């Protein structure tokens, strides 16, 4: 499996249809940000990432046996909406 080093390398490896969707969403996001608008760029799949979380915060996120990923997404979405308001 090869490693990509630049944004252009990653984009070039994607099917043309996917590249076009990314370009369209990027343009819509830039336009929305310029107008202080909130838009939904959600896709069926999320971007996998790795983060380090303090143990106390992780324990708080795990309370009530809720799905941690969904809880983090919800909290970040709420904060993003507040920041963009």
N, C-alpha and C positions, 0 to 999 in steps of 0.2 A: 504494500500500500504506500503510495507516494505522499509526501507532505507538501502542502501548499505554502507558499511564502508570501504571496501578496493577494490583495482583493481581486486583482485582474486574473490571477491564476485560478482562484476559486470560481469566479464568474465564468471563465472560459471552460471550466470542467462541467458546468451545468447545461442541461438542455436549453435550447433557444427559448422555448416557451417559458421556462422558469426564469431565465435572465430577463425576459420582457416584463414578467410580473414583478420582479424585484425593482426594475427601473421605474415602472409605473407607481408602485407603492412608495418608492423613495421620492418621486416627484410630488405625489399627493401629500406626503408627510412634510416636505419642505414648504409646500403651499399652505398647509394647515398651520404650521408653526409660524409662518409669516403673518397669518391672520389670527393668531391665538385661538385656533379652533381645535377641538378634540375630535379625532376621527378613529374609527375602528380599523386597525390593520391586521386583525387576527386572521390566522390561517388555521387549517385543520390540525396542523402539527406545531409544536413549540420548538424553540431553539434550545438544545441541551447545553447546559453550562455546569461548571463546578465552582462552588463558593465555600469559603470557610465561615462558619457561624460560631459565635461565642456559645459556650455550653449552656449558660443561663437562658439565652435567647432560644436555643434549640429545645431546651426543656419546656419553655413557655409555648413554643410552636407545637410541641407534641401533646400538650394537655388535651384532654377529652378525646384522645385517640383519633384526632382529625388527620386527614391527609396533609402532610407538611407542604408538599409542592402546591397544592390548591390553596392552602392558607397563605403561603408566601405570595403567590400570584394575586390573590384577592387583596392582600394588604398593599402590595406595590401598585396595583391598579387604582385603588382608592387614593393613595398618595399622589399618583400621577395626575388624576383628575383634579385633586385639590391644587396641585402646583400649576396646572394649566388653566385654572379658573381665574 
